[in-house]
Amino acid sequence: MPKKWNFLSNYGLVLTHLFQNPRATLREIAFGTNLTERAVYQIVRDLEEGGFIEKKRVGRRNIYTINEGQLFDYPVYGELNIEIGRAHV
C-alpha cells in the first residue's frame, strides 16, 4: 500500500478546512482532515493563541475567522504575494 502524504502540515490542513467551513465543529474538522478530535482541539487552540484565528460563539456553535495578515507575517515569506481563493457556496 503506498504511503499517504501531502504538502500541508496538520496546522495547514486545519486552516484550509476552516477557510472552507468557518462554522465546522471540531468533529467535522477532524473527519475532514483525517486527524483525531484531540489533535484538532490542540491545533485550533494553538492557532487561536497565536492570533491566526478568532473564535466567536454563536448559539451552540463556534464561527472561526482567519487572520490572513497574521498568516503571512513571518519574515521568511518576504514580499511573497498570495491571493487566497475561497470556495463559493
C-alpha positions as CSV (number, residue, x, y, z in Angstrom):
1,M,0.0,0.0,0.0
2,P,1.5,3.4,-1.0
3,K,2.2,5.9,1.8
4,K,-0.4,8.7,2.0
5,W,1.1,12.2,2.3
6,N,0.5,15.8,1.3
7,F,2.3,19.1,1.3
8,L,0.5,20.7,4.2
9,S,1.2,20.2,7.9
10,N,-1.7,19.4,10.2
11,Y,-1.9,23.1,11.0
12,G,-2.2,23.8,7.3
13,L,-4.9,21.2,6.9
14,V,-7.0,22.6,9.8
15,L,-6.6,26.2,8.5
16,T,-7.6,25.1,5.0
17,H,-10.7,23.3,6.4
18,L,-11.6,26.5,8.4
19,F,-11.2,28.7,5.3
20,Q,-13.8,26.5,3.6
21,N,-16.0,25.8,6.6
22,P,-15.8,28.5,9.2
23,R,-18.8,27.0,11.1
24,A,-17.3,23.5,11.3
25,T,-17.3,21.7,14.6
26,L,-14.1,20.0,15.9
27,R,-15.5,16.7,15.0
28,E,-16.2,17.8,11.4
29,I,-12.7,19.3,11.1
30,A,-11.3,16.0,12.4
31,F,-13.3,14.0,9.9
32,G,-12.4,16.3,7.0
33,T,-8.7,16.3,7.8
34,N,-8.3,12.7,8.9
35,L,-7.0,13.9,12.3
36,T,-8.2,13.0,15.8
37,E,-10.5,15.3,17.6
38,R,-7.9,15.7,20.3
39,A,-5.3,16.8,17.7
40,V,-7.7,19.2,16.1
41,Y,-8.6,20.7,19.5
42,Q,-4.9,21.4,20.3
43,I,-4.3,22.8,16.8
44,V,-7.3,25.1,17.0
45,R,-6.2,26.2,20.5
46,D,-2.7,26.9,19.3
47,L,-3.9,28.8,16.2
48,E,-6.2,30.9,18.4
49,E,-3.5,31.7,21.0
50,G,-1.1,32.6,18.1
51,G,-3.6,35.1,16.7
52,F,-4.0,33.2,13.5
53,I,-7.8,32.6,14.0
54,E,-10.5,34.1,16.1
55,K,-13.3,32.1,17.6
56,K,-16.8,33.6,18.1
57,R,-19.6,31.7,19.9
58,V,-22.9,31.9,18.0
59,G,-25.6,29.8,19.7
60,R,-24.3,26.3,20.2
61,R,-21.6,26.7,17.5
62,N,-18.3,28.5,17.1
63,I,-17.5,30.5,14.0
64,Y,-13.9,30.8,13.1
65,T,-12.4,33.8,11.3
66,I,-8.9,33.5,9.8
67,N,-6.5,36.4,10.4
68,E,-5.0,36.4,6.9
69,G,-2.5,39.2,7.7
70,Q,-1.0,37.1,10.6
71,L,-0.7,34.0,8.5
72,F,1.9,35.6,6.1
73,D,3.6,38.0,8.6
74,Y,6.7,35.9,9.0
75,P,10.0,37.3,7.5
76,V,10.6,34.0,5.6
77,Y,7.7,35.0,3.3
78,G,9.4,38.3,2.4
79,E,7.5,40.1,-0.4
80,L,5.5,37.0,-1.3
81,N,2.1,37.9,-2.7
82,I,-0.5,35.3,-2.1
83,E,-4.2,35.6,-3.0
84,I,-6.3,33.2,-1.1
85,G,-9.3,31.9,-3.1
86,R,-12.5,30.9,-1.3
87,A,-15.0,28.3,-2.3
88,H,-18.3,29.8,-3.4
89,V,-21.4,28.2,-1.8
